[in-house]
């Protein structure tokens, strides 16, 4: 499973927009993605979310968008 797939699963389960911290908490708690970084796990999740989100700036945006960044910074699934 990728970070993107893990975030999709978390947001599907939640059924509402979540913050990066909330998404990360569930990914770690449920073991959805094995982080192999000594750096910031939050930064890894945020980069994946922004890359695949409408209304978010990413240096290398994905062609297919599956998330939306809300005005308050939370992320949700696109319909």
Phi, psi and omega per residue, in radians:
X1 nan 2.437 3.084
X2 -1.597 2.978 3.068
X3 -1.069 -0.730 3.110
X4 -1.032 -0.819 -3.140
X5 -1.120 -0.673 3.112
X6 -1.120 -0.776 3.123
X7 -1.117 -0.688 3.072
X8 -1.016 -0.805 -3.141
X9 -1.072 -0.782 -3.127
X10 -1.083 -0.810 -3.116
X11 -1.197 -0.610 3.069
X12 -1.080 -0.811 -3.136
X13 -1.088 -0.733 -3.058
X14 -1.221 -0.689 -3.124
X15 1.229 0.304 3.131
X16 -2.732 2.826 3.098
X17 -1.097 2.522 3.132
X18 -2.305 2.750 3.043
X19 -1.384 2.882 3.075
X20 -1.020 -0.733 -3.127
X21 -1.089 -0.714 3.126
X22 -1.157 -0.723 3.120
X23 -1.111 -0.823 3.126
X24 -1.039 -0.752 -3.135
X25 -0.990 -0.790 -3.116
X26 -1.244 -0.702 3.107
X27 -1.003 -0.808 -3.134
X28 -1.206 -0.811 -3.102
X29 -1.036 -0.738 -3.063
X30 -1.647 0.027 3.111
X31 1.076 0.675 -3.082
X32 -1.346 -0.386 3.128
X33 -2.549 2.251 3.130
X34 -1.493 1.633 3.135
X35 -1.109 2.337 3.121
X36 -2.174 0.745 -3.110
X37 -2.154 2.537 3.041
X38 -1.526 -0.201 -3.120
X39 -1.494 -2.783 -3.068
X40 -1.337 2.027 3.065
X41 -1.166 -0.588 3.095
X42 -1.035 -0.742 -3.132
X43 -1.128 -0.631 3.114
X44 -1.125 -0.808 -3.138
X45 -1.159 -0.775 -3.139
X46 -1.060 -0.746 3.133
X47 -1.090 -0.732 3.124
X48 -1.147 -0.743 3.128
X49 -1.088 -0.862 -3.108
X50 -1.132 -0.642 -3.134
X51 -1.063 -0.590 -3.066
X52 -1.899 0.378 -3.072
X53 -2.059 2.484 2.924
X54 -1.322 2.702 3.085
X55 1.151 0.385 3.119
X56 -2.343 2.529 3.103
X57 -1.586 2.289 3.061
X58 -2.413 2.477 3.133
X59 -1.135 -0.641 3.111
X60 -2.217 1.341 -3.086
X61 -1.168 2.517 3.065
X62 -1.379 2.653 3.118
X63 -1.232 -0.636 -3.123
X64 -1.729 2.150 -3.139
X65 -1.772 2.354 3.129
X66 -2.199 -0.214 3.137
X67 -2.062 2.858 2.987
X68 -2.292 2.389 3.058
X69 -1.643 2.117 -3.116
X70 -1.293 2.786 3.110
X71 -0.978 -0.500 3.133
X72 -1.500 0.051 3.087
X73 1.677 -0.215 3.104
X74 -1.264 2.855 3.133
X75 -2.028 2.534 3.104
X76 -2.381 2.963 3.078
X77 -1.475 2.510 3.012
X78 -1.319 2.588 3.131
X79 -1.146 nan nan
